[in-house]
Amino acid sequence: MRRAAASVCGVALFAALTAPGAAPRPASGGTKALTSREASLIVAINAVRTLHSLPKLQADRRLTRAARSHSRDMLRHQYFEHGNFSARMASFHVRGHFFAENLVWSSGIMSANTAVAQWLASPPHRANLLSPSLHRVGVGTPIGSFAGFSPATMVTADFAG
């Protein structure tokens, strides 16, 4: 029997991709297009933010498309890293002043609470989750085969503010 595996990776890329002073576009899309796993993850993220007296993050369709694409690509090509995050945000036309990304994967079906707990246990991921500069989020949580495990859950959370 194989042991369960989980790995976490995060980056705080608080770099502007738009001109200084440019207003970010309002969040769009809401949660209608989210899968139940994705919606659960956003609920879990926002529960932690509420506990820390921070405003809830709004689901953003462009960030969601970027996160889903990245998670699927990692599964398809069997890697676990951020890659060219700023180019990905630009290719999905995500606007804002601040950006961040959290990644986590696990063998089996990972719950939203487990993903958030993994991120909270890591200072850089925790900083992303609790950043008051971030206002929007998109998540992707596809299930597939990864690193010899099937099923495996690959989670990407992209943030913008």
C-alpha positions as CSV (number, residue, x, y, z in Angstrom):
1,M,0.0,0.0,0.0
2,R,1.3,3.4,-0.9
3,R,1.6,6.1,1.7
4,A,-0.5,9.3,1.2
5,A,1.5,12.2,-0.1
6,A,0.9,15.9,0.2
7,S,3.1,18.8,-0.9
8,V,2.6,22.6,-0.6
9,C,4.2,25.4,-2.7
10,G,3.5,29.1,-2.4
11,V,4.7,32.4,-3.7
12,A,4.0,35.9,-2.7
13,L,4.3,37.8,-5.9
14,F,3.1,41.2,-4.7
15,A,4.2,42.8,-8.0
16,A,2.1,45.2,-10.0
17,L,1.2,44.0,-13.5
18,T,-0.6,47.2,-14.3
19,A,0.5,50.8,-14.3
20,P,0.7,52.4,-10.9
21,G,-2.6,54.0,-9.9
22,A,-4.6,51.9,-12.4
23,A,-7.8,50.6,-10.8
24,P,-8.3,46.9,-10.8
25,R,-11.3,45.6,-12.7
26,P,-14.2,44.6,-10.4
27,A,-14.6,40.9,-9.5
28,S,-16.7,39.2,-12.0
29,G,-18.3,35.8,-12.4
30,G,-19.1,35.1,-8.8
31,T,-19.5,31.4,-7.7
32,K,-22.1,30.2,-10.3
33,A,-19.5,28.6,-12.5
34,L,-17.5,27.0,-9.7
35,T,-17.5,23.2,-9.0
36,S,-18.6,22.2,-5.5
37,R,-14.9,21.5,-4.6
38,E,-13.9,24.9,-5.7
39,A,-16.8,26.6,-3.9
40,S,-15.9,24.7,-0.7
41,L,-12.3,25.9,-1.0
42,I,-13.4,29.5,-1.3
43,V,-15.7,29.1,1.7
44,A,-12.9,27.6,3.7
45,I,-10.5,30.4,2.7
46,N,-13.1,33.1,3.6
47,A,-13.8,31.4,7.0
48,V,-10.2,31.9,7.9
49,R,-10.2,35.5,6.7
50,T,-13.3,36.2,8.7
51,L,-11.7,34.7,11.9
52,H,-8.9,37.3,11.3
53,S,-11.3,40.2,10.8
54,L,-10.5,40.4,7.1
55,P,-13.0,40.9,4.3
56,K,-14.0,37.9,2.3
57,L,-12.4,37.3,-1.1
58,Q,-14.6,37.6,-4.1
59,A,-14.6,34.8,-6.7
60,D,-13.2,36.0,-10.0
61,R,-13.8,34.2,-13.2
62,R,-10.5,35.1,-14.8
63,L,-8.5,34.0,-11.8
64,T,-10.6,30.8,-11.7
65,R,-9.8,30.1,-15.4
66,A,-6.1,30.7,-14.7
67,A,-6.1,28.5,-11.6
68,R,-7.9,25.7,-13.3
69,S,-5.6,25.9,-16.3
70,H,-2.5,25.7,-14.2
71,S,-3.7,22.8,-12.1
72,R,-4.7,20.8,-15.2
73,D,-1.3,21.6,-16.8
74,M,0.6,20.4,-13.7
75,L,-1.4,17.1,-13.8
76,R,-1.0,16.7,-17.5
77,H,2.8,17.4,-17.5
78,Q,3.5,15.9,-14.0
79,Y,5.2,18.9,-12.4
80,F,4.5,20.9,-9.2
81,E,5.7,24.5,-9.4
82,H,4.4,28.0,-10.2
83,G,6.0,28.4,-13.5
84,N,5.8,31.9,-15.1
85,F,3.0,33.2,-12.9
86,S,3.1,36.8,-14.1
87,A,2.8,35.7,-17.7
88,R,-0.1,33.4,-16.8
89,M,-1.9,36.2,-15.1
90,A,-1.3,38.4,-18.2
91,S,-2.5,35.7,-20.6
92,F,-5.8,35.4,-18.7
93,H,-6.1,39.2,-18.7
94,V,-6.1,39.4,-14.8
95,R,-5.8,43.0,-13.7
96,G,-4.7,44.3,-10.3
97,H,-1.8,45.7,-8.3
98,F,-1.0,42.7,-6.1
99,F,-1.0,39.0,-6.9
100,A,-0.2,35.8,-5.1
101,E,-0.5,32.0,-5.7
102,N,-0.8,29.0,-3.4
103,L,-0.4,25.4,-4.6
104,V,-1.0,22.1,-2.8
105,W,-1.4,18.6,-4.0
106,S,-2.3,15.4,-2.3
107,S,-2.9,11.8,-3.1
108,G,-6.6,11.0,-2.9
109,I,-9.4,13.5,-2.8
110,M,-8.3,16.5,-0.7
111,S,-10.9,18.4,1.3
112,A,-11.0,22.2,1.3
113,N,-10.3,22.3,5.0
114,T,-7.2,20.1,4.5
115,A,-5.9,22.4,1.8
116,V,-6.4,25.5,3.9
117,A,-4.8,23.8,6.9
118,Q,-1.7,22.9,4.9
119,W,-1.4,26.5,3.7
120,L,-2.0,27.9,7.2
121,A,0.9,25.8,8.5
122,S,3.3,27.4,6.1
123,P,4.2,31.1,6.7
124,P,4.3,32.2,3.1
125,H,1.0,30.5,2.3
126,R,-0.6,31.9,5.5
127,A,0.6,35.4,4.5
128,N,-1.2,35.0,1.1
129,L,-4.4,33.8,2.7
130,L,-4.4,36.6,5.3
131,S,-3.2,39.5,3.1
132,P,-5.4,42.6,3.3
133,S,-4.1,43.6,-0.1
134,L,-5.8,40.7,-1.8
135,H,-9.5,41.0,-2.7
136,R,-10.2,38.4,-5.4
137,V,-9.6,34.7,-5.7
138,G,-9.8,31.9,-8.3
139,V,-9.3,28.3,-7.6
140,G,-8.8,25.1,-9.5
141,T,-9.1,21.6,-7.9
142,P,-9.0,19.0,-10.6
143,I,-8.4,15.3,-9.8
144,G,-6.2,13.1,-11.8
145,S,-3.0,11.0,-11.6
146,F,0.1,12.6,-10.2
147,A,3.5,11.3,-9.0
148,G,2.3,7.7,-9.2
149,F,-0.9,8.4,-7.2
150,S,-4.4,8.0,-8.7
151,P,-6.5,9.8,-7.7
152,A,-4.6,12.9,-6.7
153,T,-5.9,16.4,-6.2
154,M,-4.0,19.3,-7.6
155,V,-5.0,22.7,-6.1
156,T,-4.2,26.1,-7.3
157,A,-5.4,29.3,-5.6
158,D,-4.7,32.5,-7.5
159,F,-5.2,35.8,-5.7
160,A,-5.4,39.5,-6.9
161,G,-5.9,42.8,-5.3
